[in-house]
Amino acid sequence: MRSKLCGATLAAVLIATSACGSGFDDNGSGTSQSSSGPADLKIMIASSGDAETKAVRDATAQWATSSGNKAEVIPAQDIVQQLGQALAGSTPPDVFYVDAARFADYASVGALEPYAQDMQGVDAFLPNLRQSFTYEGKVYCVPKDTSTLALQINTDLWTKAGLTDADIPTTWDQLRSTSEKIKAKGITPLAIGDTRDRIGAFLVQAGGYWVSADGKQATGDTPPNVEALTYVQSLLKDGLAKYPKALDAGWAGEAFGKGKAAMAIEGNWIKGALSADFPTIKYTVKELPAGPKGKGTLSFTQCWGVAAKSKFKQQAVAFVQAMTTADQQLSFSKSFGVMPSRQDAQATYQQQNPDDAAFVAGAQYAQGPVNAPKMDSVLADLDAGLQGLQNGRPATVLQRFDKNAKTALGG
């Protein structure tokens, strides 16, 4: 898990540096004009492992050879720290991964080139993912891939509880009734993470979210959000859902893999974790149950960012275009298991990965993370409140978030 304090500190460094005349320019022009001719690109990535590093390096080498440029891939040990320091300095990498949860911090100080605004073919990317990388009305960068939350079901425990496919929950009411049947058999029904990155899905299903769509207003203390947290609290209080710590696990996927819960709410990264650590588990994946306002899930994504200070913007954008074609995204999917962010690649991906149908379906209606700068400490405090939700008061958690968020957002 990223260091909240580190991220907040680096965001402050970026903002302070910008105010002191670092050369960041809100219109994205930066201090360096784009150079034509051969480039020597530096590309910083936050790799999920050796498979991703190799795939990106191979694709980069192919692009460099075909384009006549040089390009070096730099796997960061801690991209939040390394990228924050590099962007605050004078020679940042030309291209780099930007997590959607960090994007607004960088965009708000002019550290990013808003190349996607005029990039040909940008409409091919999922609209909700483009929104995750939009700041002040500008689409800054294109998403490299995406992940979504879905419901995992342990089929052996399902059968042990006397359940069939007819019991697979598609609504909140059904999730409760099915969970009650599972609990009656002495099995913990649901494992769910204790932060906004899991519980937030219920807010979306109720028709709410933490902030407004433009990220400028706190919208925590609203009836839909109170309804959502009250529902989650009821599951926790009645023993129908448990946080990972209560199941002696580090995350819900671990609890699920160990057979300590019949269901879990996790993203498609759980596939690799279960395959590596719990290879004998049998499970299926379904879309999250719909709430009062319909289906809802959360998306997690990174974009290919281009530095506003890059001397090789033209070549950097050409590199990003090569990395985000439908064929290249599908190649990355095969190499390290991510879902394409392009609409024209998702159907092929689902054909190649039929077990991922629920994750793919969720990508069409998923909600991205809070897209607003200077929110690290506010969101960390929110998570602390959610961790005490079982014995807390939902409205109090939401009111505290709104108060903190309004201070951070300046209104």
GIHU-V525466 format. One record per run of one state. SS is the DSSP state (a for helix, b for strand, c for the rest). FROM is the first residue (numbers start at 0). LEN is the number of residues. If there is no record, write none. Layout:
# GIHU-V525466
SS,FROM,LEN + SS,FROM,LEN
This chain:
# GIHU-V525466
c,0,3 + a,3,16 + c,19,20 + b,39,6 + c,45,4 + a,49,18 + c,67,2 + b,69,6 + c,75,3 + a,78,10 + c,88,6 + b,94,5 + a,99,8 + c,107,4 + b,111,1 + c,112,2 + a,114,4 + c,118,3 + a,121,3 + b,124,1 + c,125,1 + a,126,6 + c,132,1 + b,133,2 + c,135,2 + b,137,2 + c,139,2 + b,141,2 + c,143,2 + b,145,9 + a,154,6 + c,160,4 + a,164,3 + c,167,3 + b,170,1 + a,171,13 + c,184,5 + b,189,2 + c,191,4 + a,195,11 + c,206,4 + b,210,1 + c,211,6 + b,217,1 + c,218,4 + a,222,15 + c,237,3 + b,240,2 + c,242,1 + a,243,4 + c,247,4 + a,251,6 + c,257,5 + b,262,5 + c,267,2 + a,269,8 + c,277,5 + b,282,4 + c,286,3 + b,289,2 + c,291,2 + b,293,1 + c,294,3 + b,297,3 + c,300,1 + b,301,6 + c,307,5 + a,312,11 + c,323,2 + a,325,11 + c,336,2 + b,338,1 + c,339,2 + b,341,1 + a,342,10 + c,352,1 + a,353,10 + c,363,3 + b,366,1 + c,367,8 + a,375,12 + c,387,1 + a,388,3 + c,391,2 + a,393,16 + c,409,2
